[in-house]
Amino acid sequence: MDKSRQQFEYWYFNNHSHEQKYPLHKDESGEYFYDGTRKAWVAWQASRESLEIELPNKYNPELAGNVKTKNFFYGINQGIDKCRDILISNGVKIKDE
């Protein structure tokens, strides 16, 4: 199960579980059995599709004049990569990718 679906099911269960006995029950095809749950899932996916983040440009460490600045640039680039990975794992699109 992907991260976005896990987040949806956690949110839906905690906010709508009083509406049906088994709010996250799925049919044979893997779709949610209840219409309300299906519609909420479609809306959840659409809300995630509309998220698109533009990450800052990376620095070229080779242009740095000294070792301290090169290491600083490497650190910034690693931070950008980690942010990208976290955003993607949460279903957020990265602009121009």
N, CA, C and O atoms as a printed pandas DataFrame, in Angstrom:
     atom_number atom_name residue_name chain_id  residue_number  x_coord  y_coord  z_coord
0              1         N          MET        A               1    0.845   -1.170    0.000
1              2        CA          MET        A               1    0.000    0.000    0.000
2              3         C          MET        A               1    0.896    1.241    0.000
3              4         O          MET        A               1    1.841    1.339    0.783
4              5         N          ASP        A               2    0.584    2.182   -0.889
5              6        CA          ASP        A               2    1.432    3.366   -0.961
6              7         C          ASP        A               2    1.137    4.327    0.194
7              8         O          ASP        A               2    0.118    4.219    0.877
8              9         N          LYS        A               3    2.046    5.251    0.385
9             10        CA          LYS        A               3    1.975    6.185    1.513
10            11         C          LYS        A               3    0.712    7.039    1.461
11            12         O          LYS        A               3    0.092    7.293    2.494
12            13         N          SER        A               4    0.332    7.478    0.279
13            14        CA          SER        A               4   -0.850    8.317    0.141
14            15         C          SER        A               4   -2.107    7.562    0.575
15            16         O          SER        A               4   -2.960    8.122    1.263
16            17         N          ARG        A               5   -2.221    6.301    0.178
17            18        CA          ARG        A               5   -3.398    5.513    0.574
18            19         C          ARG        A               5   -3.385    5.265    2.081
19            20         O          ARG        A               5   -4.438    5.299    2.717
20            21         N          GLN        A               6   -2.228    5.021    2.650
21            22        CA          GLN        A               6   -2.138    4.842    4.103
22            23         C          GLN        A               6   -2.611    6.100    4.824
23            24         O          GLN        A               6   -3.367    6.021    5.793
24            25         N          GLN        A               7   -2.165    7.255    4.348
25            26        CA          GLN        A               7   -2.576    8.514    4.963
26            27         C          GLN        A               7   -4.079    8.727    4.815
27            28         O          GLN        A               7   -4.744    9.163    5.755
28            29         N          PHE        A               8   -4.613    8.418    3.632
29            30        CA          PHE        A               8   -6.048    8.557    3.406
30            31         C          PHE        A               8   -6.826    7.658    4.361
31            32         O          PHE        A               8   -7.764    8.111    5.016
32            33         N          GLU        A               9   -6.443    6.397    4.442
33            34        CA          GLU        A               9   -7.189    5.463    5.278
34            35         C          GLU        A               9   -7.122    5.853    6.749
35            36         O          GLU        A               9   -8.108    5.709    7.472
36            37         N          TYR        A              10   -5.988    6.338    7.192
37            38        CA          TYR        A              10   -5.864    6.811    8.576
38            39         C          TYR        A              10   -6.812    7.983    8.804
39            40         O          TYR        A              10   -7.564    8.003    9.778
40            41         N          TRP        A              11   -6.770    8.960    7.894
41            42        CA          TRP        A              11   -7.640   10.133    8.013
42            43         C          TRP        A              11   -9.107    9.731    7.934
43            44         O          TRP        A              11   -9.911   10.161    8.762
44            45         N          TYR        A              12   -9.464    8.915    6.951
45            46        CA          TYR        A              12  -10.867    8.551    6.757
46            47         C          TYR        A              12  -11.400    7.771    7.953
47            48         O          TYR        A              12  -12.501    8.038    8.434
48            49         N          PHE        A              13  -10.629    6.820    8.424
49            50        CA          PHE        A              13  -11.083    6.015    9.557
50            51         C          PHE        A              13  -11.294    6.882   10.792
51            52         O          PHE        A              13  -12.271    6.694   11.516
52            53         N          ASN        A              14  -10.400    7.822   11.041
53            54        CA          ASN        A              14  -10.500    8.667   12.227
54            55         C          ASN        A              14  -11.563    9.750   12.114
55            56         O          ASN        A              14  -11.978   10.317   13.125
56            57         N          ASN        A              15  -12.007   10.041   10.903
57            58        CA          ASN        A              15  -12.991   11.105   10.726
58            59         C          ASN        A              15  -14.353   10.626   10.245
59            60         O          ASN        A              15  -15.336   11.356   10.369
60            61         N          HIS        A              16  -14.434    9.417    9.697
61            62        CA          HIS        A              16  -15.691    8.954    9.103
62            63         C          HIS        A              16  -16.071    7.529    9.492
63            64         O          HIS        A              16  -17.013    6.978    8.923
64            65         N          SER        A              17  -15.381    6.929   10.424
65            66        CA          SER        A              17  -15.667    5.527   10.746
66            67         C          SER        A              17  -17.044    5.342   11.371
67            68         O          SER        A              17  -17.560    4.225   11.391
68            69         N          HIS        A              18  -17.643    6.399   11.873
69            70        CA          HIS        A              18  -18.974    6.297   12.471
70            71         C          HIS        A              18  -20.072    6.147   11.413
71            72         O          HIS        A              18  -21.206    5.805   11.747
72            73         N          GLU        A              19  -19.746    6.398   10.144
73            74        CA          GLU        A              19  -20.753    6.382    9.083
74            75         C          GLU        A              19  -21.087    4.976    8.591
75            76         O          GLU        A              19  -22.215    4.731    8.165
76            77         N          GLN        A              20  -20.143    4.060    8.640
77            78        CA          GLN        A              20  -20.371    2.681    8.215
78            79         C          GLN        A              20  -19.700    1.751    9.222
79            80         O          GLN        A              20  -18.825    2.155    9.989
80            81         N          LYS        A              21  -20.139    0.497    9.194
81            82        CA          LYS        A              21  -19.550   -0.469   10.122
82            83         C          LYS        A              21  -18.098   -0.764    9.750
83            84         O          LYS        A              21  -17.232   -0.829   10.623
84            85         N          TYR        A              22  -17.834   -0.941    8.453
85            86        CA          TYR        A              22  -16.477   -1.206    7.959
86            87         C          TYR        A              22  -16.158   -0.175    6.879
87            88         O          TYR        A              22  -16.278   -0.482    5.693
88            89         N          PRO        A              23  -15.757    1.028    7.254
89            90        CA          PRO        A              23  -15.632    2.115    6.277
90            91         C          PRO        A              23  -14.574    1.897    5.202
91            92         O          PRO        A              23  -14.653    2.503    4.133
92            93         N          LEU        A              24  -13.592    1.049    5.463
93            94        CA          LEU        A              24  -12.505    0.857    4.496
94            95         C          LEU        A              24  -12.582   -0.496    3.795
95            96         O          LEU        A              24  -11.611   -0.937    3.179
96            97         N          HIS        A              25  -13.728   -1.148    3.889
97            98        CA          HIS        A              25  -13.919   -2.450    3.237
98            99         C          HIS        A              25  -13.771   -2.293    1.721
99           100         O          HIS        A              25  -14.259   -1.326    1.136
100          101         N          LYS        A              26  -13.090   -3.255    1.096
101          102        CA          LYS        A              26  -12.882   -3.213   -0.357
102          103         C          LYS        A              26  -13.610   -4.380   -1.017
103          104         O          LYS        A              26  -13.796   -5.437   -0.414
104          105         N          ASP        A              27  -14.018   -4.165   -2.268
105          106        CA          ASP        A              27  -14.673   -5.231   -3.028
106          107         C          ASP        A              27  -13.623   -6.121   -3.698
107          108         O          ASP        A              27  -12.426   -5.976   -3.449
108          109         N          GLU        A              28  -14.080   -7.036   -4.544
109          110        CA          GLU        A              28  -13.175   -8.000   -5.186
110          111         C          GLU        A              28  -12.120   -7.331   -6.066
111          112         O          GLU        A              28  -11.024   -7.863   -6.241
112          113         N          SER        A              29  -12.453   -6.168   -6.614
113          114        CA          SER        A              29  -11.516   -5.476   -7.508
114          115         C          SER        A              29  -10.523   -4.597   -6.751
115          116         O          SER        A              29   -9.638   -3.995   -7.359
116          117         N          GLY        A              30  -10.666   -4.520   -5.428
117          118        CA          GLY        A              30   -9.759   -3.700   -4.636
118          119         C          GLY        A              30  -10.243   -2.279   -4.438
119          120         O          GLY        A              30   -9.561   -1.470   -3.808
120          121         N          GLU        A              31  -11.423   -1.966   -4.974
121          122        CA          GLU        A              31  -12.011   -0.633   -4.791
122          123         C          GLU        A              31  -12.783   -0.608   -3.476
123          124         O          GLU        A              31  -13.220   -1.648   -2.982
124          125         N          TYR        A              32  -12.947    0.579   -2.918
125          126        CA          TYR        A              32  -13.705    0.693   -1.684
126          127         C          TYR        A              32  -15.161    0.327   -1.930
127          128         O          TYR        A              32  -15.747    0.728   -2.936
128          129         N          PHE        A              33  -15.736   -0.428   -1.019
129          130        CA          PHE        A              33  -17.097   -0.927   -1.156
130          131         C          PHE        A              33  -18.125    0.201   -1.039
131          132         O          PHE        A              33  -19.089    0.250   -1.803
132          133         N          TYR        A              34  -17.920    1.093   -0.095
133          134        CA          TYR        A              34  -18.897    2.158    0.149
134          135         C          TYR        A              34  -18.652    3.347   -0.770
135          136         O          TYR        A              34  -17.517    3.774   -0.984
136          137         N          ASP        A              35  -19.751    3.865   -1.306
137          138        CA          ASP        A              35  -19.687    4.982   -2.247
138          139         C          ASP        A              35  -19.009    6.207   -1.630
139          140         O          ASP        A              35  -18.205    6.868   -2.287
140          141         N          GLY        A              36  -19.328    6.507   -0.386
141          142        CA          GLY        A              36  -18.726    7.663    0.283
142          143         C          GLY        A              36  -17.218    7.539    0.397
143          144         O          GLY        A              36  -16.489    8.513    0.211
144          145         N          THR        A              37  -16.758    6.343    0.701
145          146        CA          THR        A              37  -15.317    6.099    0.809
146          147         C          THR        A              37  -14.659    6.217   -0.556
147          148         O          THR        A              37  -13.583    6.801   -0.681
148          149         N          ARG        A              38  -15.309    5.658   -1.592
149          150        CA          ARG        A              38  -14.763    5.754   -2.961
150          151         C          ARG        A              38  -14.629    7.211   -3.383
151          152         O          ARG        A              38  -13.597    7.617   -3.919
152          153         N          LYS        A              39  -15.675    7.993   -3.140
153          154        CA          LYS        A              39  -15.648    9.408   -3.537
154          155         C          LYS        A              39  -14.587   10.181   -2.767
155          156         O          LYS        A              39  -13.900   11.033   -3.329
156          157         N          ALA        A              40  -14.457    9.885   -1.494
157          158        CA          ALA        A              40  -13.429   10.554   -0.692
158          159         C          ALA        A              40  -12.031   10.196   -1.193
159          160         O          ALA        A              40  -11.142   11.048   -1.205
160          161         N          TRP        A              41  -11.829    8.935   -1.608
161          162        CA          TRP        A              41  -10.529    8.499   -2.127
162          163         C          TRP        A              41  -10.195    9.217   -3.433
163          164         O          TRP        A              41   -9.059    9.645   -3.640
164          165         N          VAL        A              42  -11.183    9.345   -4.303
165          166        CA          VAL        A              42  -10.973   10.059   -5.570
166          167         C          VAL        A              42  -10.607   11.515   -5.288
167          168         O          VAL        A              42   -9.693   12.059   -5.909
168          169         N          ALA        A              43  -11.315   12.141   -4.358
169          170        CA          ALA        A              43  -11.017   13.537   -4.008
170          171         C          ALA        A              43   -9.627   13.657   -3.387
171          172         O          ALA        A              43   -8.893   14.603   -3.674
172          173         N          TRP        A              44   -9.274   12.707   -2.544
173          174        CA          TRP        A              44   -7.949   12.695   -1.909
174          175         C          TRP        A              44   -6.852   12.628   -2.978
175          176         O          TRP        A              44   -5.880   13.381   -2.929
176          177         N          GLN        A              45   -7.023   11.719   -3.942
177          178        CA          GLN        A              45   -6.025   11.584   -5.005
178          179         C          GLN        A              45   -5.930   12.865   -5.831
179          180         O          GLN        A              45   -4.833   13.300   -6.180
180          181         N          ALA        A              46   -7.071   13.464   -6.142
181          182        CA          ALA        A              46   -7.068   14.703   -6.927
182          183         C          ALA        A              46   -6.363   15.817   -6.166
183          184         O          ALA        A              46   -5.650   16.623   -6.763
184          185         N          SER        A              47   -6.556   15.864   -4.868
185          186        CA          SER        A              47   -5.895   16.914   -4.083
186          187         C          SER        A              47   -4.386   16.730   -4.092
187          188         O          SER        A              47   -3.638   17.707   -4.074
188          189         N          ARG        A              48   -3.940   15.490   -4.119
189          190        CA          ARG        A              48   -2.501   15.221   -4.165
190          191         C          ARG        A              48   -1.928   15.500   -5.553
191          192         O          ARG        A              48   -0.786   15.939   -5.683
192          193         N          GLU        A              49   -2.720   15.244   -6.578
193          194        CA          GLU        A              49   -2.271   15.503   -7.949
194          195         C          GLU        A              49   -2.024   16.991   -8.171
195          196         O          GLU        A              49   -1.151   17.375   -8.949
196          197         N          SER        A              50   -2.795   17.818   -7.487
197          198        CA          SER        A              50   -2.673   19.258   -7.711
198          199         C          SER        A              50   -1.447   19.845   -7.016
199          200         O          SER        A              50   -1.071   20.985   -7.288
200          201         N          LEU        A              51   -0.824   19.082   -6.125
201          202        CA          LEU        A              51    0.378   19.564   -5.454
202          203         C          LEU        A              51    1.586   19.389   -6.368
203          204         O          LEU        A              51    1.881   18.282   -6.817
204          205         N          GLU        A              52    2.262   20.465   -6.631
205          206        CA          GLU        A              52    3.478   20.389   -7.437
206          207         C          GLU        A              52    4.472   21.383   -6.858
207          208         O          GLU        A              52    4.183   22.576   -6.761
208          209         N          ILE        A              53    5.616   20.899   -6.482
209          210        CA          ILE        A              53    6.640   21.701   -5.827
210          211         C          ILE        A              53    7.812   21.919   -6.775
211          212         O          ILE        A              53    8.243   21.010   -7.485
212          213         N          GLU        A              54    8.308   23.139   -6.765
213          214        CA          GLU        A              54    9.530   23.437   -7.517
214          215         C          GLU        A              54   10.673   23.520   -6.514
215          216         O          GLU        A              54   10.693   24.392   -5.645
216          217         N          LEU        A              55   11.607   22.616   -6.647
217          218        CA          LEU        A              55   12.756   22.606   -5.751
218          219         C          LEU        A              55   13.794   23.629   -6.208
219          220         O          LEU        A              55   13.866   23.960   -7.392
220          221         N          PRO        A              56   14.592   24.124   -5.273
221          222        CA          PRO        A              56   15.647   25.065   -5.677
222          223         C          PRO        A              56   16.708   24.362   -6.516
223          224         O          PRO        A              56   16.869   23.143   -6.444
224          225         N          ASN        A              57   17.418   25.136   -7.300
225          226        CA          ASN        A              57   18.519   24.589   -8.098
226          227         C          ASN        A              57   19.654   24.161   -7.180
227          228         O          ASN        A              57   19.896   24.761   -6.133
228          229         N          LYS        A              58   20.338   23.114   -7.602
229          230        CA          LYS        A              58   21.499   22.662   -6.845
230          231         C          LYS        A              58   22.702   23.548   -7.172
231          232         O          LYS        A              58   22.761   24.199   -8.214
232          233         N          TYR        A              59   23.642   23.544   -6.252
233          234        CA          TYR        A              59   24.886   24.286   -6.439
234          235         C          TYR        A              59   25.941   23.367   -7.037
235          236         O          TYR        A              59   25.954   22.166   -6.767
236          237         N          ASN        A              60   26.818   23.930   -7.842
237          238        CA          ASN        A              60   27.928   23.174   -8.407
238          239         C          ASN        A              60   29.133   23.347   -7.486
239          240         O          ASN        A              60   29.747   24.414   -7.470
240          241         N          PRO        A              61   29.478   22.309   -6.718
241          242        CA          PRO        A              61   30.594   22.423   -5.783
242          243         C          PRO        A              61   31.928   22.719   -6.456
243          244         O          PRO        A              61   32.841   23.249   -5.824
244          245         N          GLU        A              62   32.041   22.379   -7.737
245          246        CA          GLU        A              62   33.304   22.613   -8.443
246          247         C          GLU        A              62   33.567   24.105   -8.650
247          248         O          GLU        A              62   34.699   24.510   -8.916
248          249         N          LEU        A              63   32.526   24.911   -8.528
249          250        CA          LEU        A              63   32.703   26.356   -8.692
250          251         C          LEU        A              63   33.122   27.041   -7.399
251          252         O          LEU        A              63   33.468   28.222   -7.397
252          253         N          ALA        A              64   33.088   26.292   -6.299
253          254        CA          ALA        A              64   33.449   26.862   -5.002
254          255         C          ALA        A              64   34.949   27.112   -4.946
255          256         O          ALA        A              64   35.742   26.352   -5.503
256          257         N          GLY        A              65   35.316   28.172   -4.275
257          258        CA          GLY        A              65   36.719   28.544   -4.216
258          259         C          GLY        A              65   37.533   27.786   -3.193
259          260         O          GLY        A              65   38.751   27.677   -3.335
260          261         N          ASN        A              66   36.889   27.260   -2.164
261          262        CA          ASN        A              66   37.656   26.565   -1.129
262          263         C          ASN        A              66   36.884   25.346   -0.627
263          264         O          ASN        A              66   35.715   25.154   -0.960
264          265         N          VAL        A              67   37.552   24.539    0.169
265          266        CA          VAL        A              67   36.973   23.282    0.643
266          267         C          VAL        A              67   35.740   23.532    1.505
267          268         O          VAL        A              67   34.756   22.798    1.407
268          269         N          LYS        A              68   35.786   24.549    2.338
269          270        CA          LYS        A              68   34.655   24.840    3.225
270          271         C          LYS        A              68   33.399   25.159    2.410
271          272         O          LYS        A              68   32.309   24.685    2.733
272          273         N          THR        A              69   33.549   25.945    1.378
273          274        CA          THR        A              69   32.408   26.295    0.530
274          275         C          THR        A              69   31.935   25.084   -0.260
275          276         O          THR        A              69   30.731   24.892   -0.429
276          277         N          LYS        A              70   32.871   24.256   -0.752
277          278        CA          LYS        A              70   32.480   23.026   -1.460
278          279         C          LYS        A              70   31.627   22.141   -0.557
279          280         O          LYS        A              70   30.584   21.641   -0.979
280          281         N          ASN        A              71   32.065   21.949    0.680
281          282        CA          ASN        A              71   31.311   21.119    1.619
282          283         C          ASN        A              71   29.941   21.722    1.906
283          284         O          ASN        A              71   28.960   20.994    2.062
284          285         N          PHE        A              72   29.871   23.037    1.975
285          286        CA          PHE        A              72   28.598   23.724    2.167
286          287         C          PHE        A              72   27.663   23.425    0.996
287          288         O          PHE        A              72   26.490   23.113    1.200
288          289         N          PHE        A              73   28.179   23.519   -0.219
289          290        CA          PHE        A              73   27.377   23.226   -1.415
290          291         C          PHE        A              73   26.916   21.767   -1.434
291          292         O          PHE        A              73   25.767   21.479   -1.770
292          293         N          TYR        A              74   27.820   20.846   -1.072
293          294        CA          TYR        A              74   27.440   19.429   -1.009
294          295         C          TYR        A              74   26.291   19.230   -0.011
295          296         O          TYR        A              74   25.350   18.484   -0.281
296          297         N          GLY        A              75   26.376   19.893    1.125
297          298        CA          GLY        A              75   25.329   19.783    2.144
298          299         C          GLY        A              75   23.987   20.302    1.653
299          300         O          GLY        A              75   22.952   19.683    1.895
300          301         N          ILE        A              76   24.003   21.431    0.968
301          302        CA          ILE        A              76   22.763   21.975    0.403
302          303         C          ILE        A              76   22.171   20.986   -0.593
303          304         O          ILE        A              76   20.972   20.709   -0.558
304          305         N          ASN        A              77   23.003   20.455   -1.476
305          306        CA          ASN        A              77   22.527   19.505   -2.488
306          307         C          ASN        A              77   21.951   18.238   -1.854
307          308         O          ASN        A              77   20.946   17.709   -2.330
308          309         N          GLN        A              78   22.579   17.753   -0.789
309          310        CA          GLN        A              78   22.044   16.577   -0.090
310          311         C          GLN        A              78   20.689   16.894    0.533
311          312         O          GLN        A              78   19.785   16.057    0.515
312          313         N          GLY        A              79   20.544   18.088    1.081
313          314        CA          GLY        A              79   19.266   18.501    1.658
314          315         C          GLY        A              79   18.172   18.570    0.612
315          316         O          GLY        A              79   17.040   18.158    0.869
316          317         N          ILE        A              80   18.495   19.084   -0.559
317          318        CA          ILE        A              80   17.523   19.145   -1.660
318          319         C          ILE        A              80   17.106   17.735   -2.065
319          320         O          ILE        A              80   15.921   17.478   -2.279
320          321         N          ASP        A              81   18.071   16.815   -2.174
321          322        CA          ASP        A              81   17.763   15.424   -2.535
322          323         C          ASP        A              81   16.869   14.754   -1.496
323          324         O          ASP        A              81   15.930   14.042   -1.851
324          325         N          LYS        A              82   17.154   14.977   -0.223
325          326        CA          LYS        A              82   16.342   14.372    0.836
326          327         C          LYS        A              82   14.922   14.932    0.819
327          328         O          LYS        A              82   13.958   14.182    0.974
328          329         N          CYS        A              83   14.790   16.237    0.633
329          330        CA          CYS        A              83   13.456   16.848    0.538
330          331         C          CYS        A              83   12.685   16.258   -0.634
331          332         O          CYS        A              83   11.502   15.939   -0.508
332          333         N          ARG        A              84   13.349   16.113   -1.765
333          334        CA          ARG        A              84   12.720   15.537   -2.959
334          335         C          ARG        A              84   12.193   14.138   -2.663
335          336         O          ARG        A              84   11.048   13.823   -2.987
336          337         N          ASP        A              85   13.023   13.299   -2.050
337          338        CA          ASP        A              85   12.622   11.924   -1.748
338          339         C          ASP        A              85   11.417   11.880   -0.807
339          340         O          ASP        A              85   10.503   11.079   -1.004
340          341         N          ILE        A              86   11.415   12.729    0.202
341          342        CA          ILE        A              86   10.298   12.763    1.154
342          343         C          ILE        A              86    9.026   13.235    0.467
343          344         O          ILE        A              86    7.960   12.656    0.675
344          345         N          LEU        A              87    9.125   14.271   -0.342
345          346        CA          LEU        A              87    7.948   14.774   -1.053
346          347         C          LEU        A              87    7.366   13.708   -1.968
347          348         O          LEU        A              87    6.154   13.492   -1.973
348          349         N          ILE        A              88    8.209   13.043   -2.737
349          350        CA          ILE        A              88    7.741   12.004   -3.661
350          351         C          ILE        A              88    7.094   10.853   -2.894
351          352         O          ILE        A              88    6.067   10.327   -3.322
352          353         N          SER        A              89    7.680   10.460   -1.771
353          354        CA          SER        A              89    7.106    9.355   -0.989
354          355         C          SER        A              89    5.747    9.714   -0.402
355          356         O          SER        A              89    4.980    8.831   -0.019
356          357         N          ASN        A              90    5.449   11.008   -0.331
357          358        CA          ASN        A              90    4.149   11.463    0.165
358          359         C          ASN        A              90    3.199   11.831   -0.961
359          360         O          ASN        A              90    2.145   12.419   -0.719
360          361         N          GLY        A              91    3.565   11.490   -2.186
361          362        CA          GLY        A              91    2.663   11.689   -3.313
362          363         C          GLY        A              91    2.671   13.077   -3.916
363          364         O          GLY        A              91    1.760   13.425   -4.667
364          365         N          VAL        A              92    3.671   13.874   -3.608
365          366        CA          VAL        A              92    3.761   15.230   -4.148
366          367         C          VAL        A              92    4.605   15.201   -5.413
367          368         O          VAL        A              92    5.666   14.578   -5.451
368          369         N          LYS        A              93    4.124   15.881   -6.450
369          370        CA          LYS        A              93    4.870   15.953   -7.707
370          371         C          LYS        A              93    5.967   17.007   -7.599
371          372         O          LYS        A              93    5.823   18.022   -6.916
372          373         N          ILE        A              94    7.053   16.734   -8.287
373          374        CA          ILE        A              94    8.152   17.683   -8.383
374          375         C          ILE        A              94    8.095   18.295   -9.776
375          376         O          ILE        A              94    8.040   17.577  -10.774
376          377         N          LYS        A              95    8.109   19.617   -9.838
377          378        CA          LYS        A              95    8.009   20.309  -11.123
378          379         C          LYS        A              95    9.160   19.905  -12.040
379          380         O          LYS        A              95   10.304   19.778  -11.605
380          381         N          ASP        A              96    8.834   19.705  -13.321
381          382        CA          ASP        A              96    9.791   19.362  -14.377
382          383         C          ASP        A              96   10.412   17.973  -14.207
383          384         O          ASP        A              96   11.506   17.729  -14.715
384          385         N          GLU        A              97    9.750   17.078  -13.518
385          386        CA          GLU        A              97   10.257   15.691  -13.404
386          387         C          GLU        A              97    9.245   14.745  -13.980
387          388         O          GLU        A              97    9.466   13.534  -13.986
